[in-house]
Amino acid sequence: PIPNIIGFYKQKDKKIIFKTFQDLKRYRIGSVLGYAYPKEFLEANLRNNKSYTDEVLMEKLVQGKIDLALIDKIQAEYLLNKKHADQSDKFVFLEPPIEIKDQHLVISKKTKNAQKIINDFNHGLKIIIDDGTFKDILKRHNFSSQL
């Protein structure tokens, strides 16, 4: 129901606008080592400062060590609200997103009863979407902007 919205987070007071990745050449961009990013981003040869986790990436943004953090929008909001609630309003998602992907549950076919687990998950997800629980969870964790 909610896709991964991948894009850049920045400090609200920084005037950063882009139409192409080439517009970002002068900025220090942070990403996470090992994540799959769009080919165009990888080939743009930007100043890419890699972190091992999303938490470290967002910490670098908060500390001003990078200008832009390339991250899933919901993950960034979660980390800002959890670790930097007193400063979370100082950061914004830079439109447009660079990628929007559907999310999927992945289970190894080697897992016992893999298909049953997937079916049960999908059934349970449908129930909580239909009865409003899913929306309530998002609101409780300050993700109402994603609704």
C-alpha positions in Angstrom: 0.0 0.0 0.0 2.8 2.4 0.7 5.7 2.5 -1.9 9.3 3.2 -1.2 9.8 6.8 -2.1 13.5 7.3 -2.6 14.9 10.8 -2.8 17.0 13.4 -1.1 16.6 14.9 2.4 18.2 18.2 3.1 18.3 20.9 5.7 15.3 23.1 5.1 17.3 26.4 5.0 19.6 25.1 2.1 18.5 26.3 -1.3 19.0 23.1 -3.3 17.0 22.6 -6.5 17.6 20.0 -9.2 16.2 18.8 -12.5 19.1 16.4 -13.3 21.8 14.7 -11.3 24.3 17.0 -12.9 22.7 19.9 -11.0 23.9 18.2 -7.8 27.7 18.0 -8.7 28.7 20.6 -6.2 26.9 19.0 -3.2 28.1 16.4 -0.7 25.7 13.5 -1.1 25.3 10.7 1.3 24.1 7.2 0.5 24.2 3.7 2.1 26.8 1.2 0.9 25.3 -1.8 -0.7 21.9 -0.3 -1.5 20.5 -0.5 -5.0 20.2 3.0 -6.5 19.1 4.0 -10.0 21.7 3.6 -12.7 21.5 7.3 -13.6 22.5 8.3 -10.0 25.4 5.8 -9.9 26.7 7.0 -13.3 26.4 10.7 -12.5 29.8 10.7 -10.6 28.6 12.8 -7.8 30.4 13.4 -4.5 29.0 10.4 -2.8 29.8 9.9 0.9 28.8 6.3 1.8 27.6 5.1 5.1 27.0 1.6 6.5 23.5 2.3 7.8 20.6 4.7 7.3 21.1 5.8 10.9 24.7 6.9 10.2 23.6 8.6 7.0 21.0 10.7 8.7 23.4 11.5 11.6 25.8 12.9 8.9 23.0 15.1 7.5 22.0 16.4 11.0 25.6 17.2 11.8 26.1 19.0 8.4 28.7 16.6 7.1 26.7 16.1 4.0 24.3 18.3 2.1 21.9 15.6 0.9 21.0 12.2 2.2 19.6 9.7 -0.4 17.1 7.7 1.5 13.6 6.3 1.6 11.2 9.1 2.7 9.5 7.1 5.4 12.7 5.8 6.8 14.2 9.3 7.0 11.0 10.6 8.8 11.2 7.7 11.2 14.9 8.3 12.0 14.5 12.1 12.4 11.5 11.7 14.7 13.1 8.9 16.7 16.7 10.2 17.1 16.4 14.0 16.4 12.8 14.9 17.3 13.9 18.3 18.5 15.4 19.1 15.1 13.2 17.1 12.7 11.4 20.2 11.5 14.7 21.6 10.2 14.8 18.9 7.4 12.7 18.4 4.3 12.3 15.9 1.4 13.6 17.4 -1.8 11.1 17.0 -4.6 10.9 15.2 -7.0 11.7 11.7 -5.7 14.3 10.0 -7.8 12.6 6.6 -7.6 9.3 5.2 -6.4 9.2 1.4 -5.9 6.5 -1.0 -4.7 7.4 -2.8 -1.5 7.3 -6.6 -1.3 7.7 -9.3 1.3 10.4 -11.6 0.3 10.8 -15.1 1.7 13.2 -17.8 0.6 11.6 -20.7 -1.2 13.7 -22.9 1.0 11.7 -21.6 4.1 9.3 -24.2 5.3 5.7 -23.2 4.3 7.0 -20.2 2.4 3.8 -19.8 0.4 1.6 -20.1 3.4 3.6 -17.4 5.2 3.2 -15.1 2.2 -0.5 -15.8 2.0 -1.0 -15.3 5.7 0.9 -12.0 5.6 -1.1 -10.8 2.6 -4.4 -11.8 4.3 -3.4 -10.1 7.6 -2.3 -7.0 5.8 -5.6 -6.8 3.9 -7.5 -7.1 7.2 -5.6 -4.2 8.9 -5.9 -2.0 5.8 -9.7 -2.7 5.6 -10.4 -2.1 9.3 -8.3 1.1 9.5 -5.6 -0.3 11.8 -2.9 0.2 9.2 -3.8 3.9 8.9 -3.8 4.2 12.7 -0.3 2.8 12.9 1.0 5.2 10.4 -0.6 8.2 12.2 0.7 6.9 15.6 4.3 7.0 14.1 3.9 10.4 12.4 3.6 9.0 8.9 0.2 10.5 8.2 1.8 12.5 5.3 2.1 9.1 3.5 -1.7 8.4 3.6 
